[in-house]
Amino acid sequence: MTKKDLPKDYVPKNSSMARNEEEIENLGKQMENRRTGEVLKEDYDKVPDPIQFDKANEKK
């Protein structure tokens, strides 16, 4: 399906974009209150993000 085949007001079901300014403001507030990687590690003994790079994948 190409972009030309979709109706003008089509909204995908998996869309994660903010739809209006109110959603943008709410997402900003959520981001302000997120714990940093250091806080997760120190206070909760959790890994903040999966390791996405290692020496084996390094380009030479």
SVG drawing of the C-alpha trace seen along z (x, -y; Angstrom):
<svg xmlns="http://www.w3.org/2000/svg" viewBox="-10 -23 50 33">
<polyline fill="none" stroke="black" stroke-width="0.4" points="0.0,0.0 1.5,-3.3 0.9,-6.7 -1.3,-7.7 -3.7,-4.7 -4.4,-6.0 -7.3,-8.4 -6.3,-11.9 -7.4,-11.5 -5.9,-8.0 -4.3,-7.4 -2.2,-4.3 -3.2,-2.1 0.4,-1.9 1.1,-5.6 3.2,-6.9 3.3,-10.6 1.6,-13.2 -1.6,-14.2 -2.0,-17.7 -0.3,-20.2 -1.9,-18.8 -0.3,-15.4 3.1,-17.1 2.9,-18.9 1.9,-15.7 4.7,-13.7 7.1,-16.5 6.0,-16.3 6.4,-12.5 10.0,-12.9 10.9,-15.4 9.9,-12.8 11.8,-9.8 14.6,-8.3 18.1,-8.6 20.2,-5.5 22.3,-6.3 19.3,-6.5 18.0,-3.2 21.3,-1.5 22.0,-3.0 18.5,-2.9 16.9,0.0 19.8,2.1 18.4,2.2 20.1,1.9 18.8,-1.3 19.0,-0.2 20.0,3.0 23.5,3.1 23.3,2.2 26.9,2.2 29.9,4.3 33.5,4.7 32.6,7.7 30.4,5.4 33.0,2.6 34.1,1.7 37.8,2.0"/>
</svg>
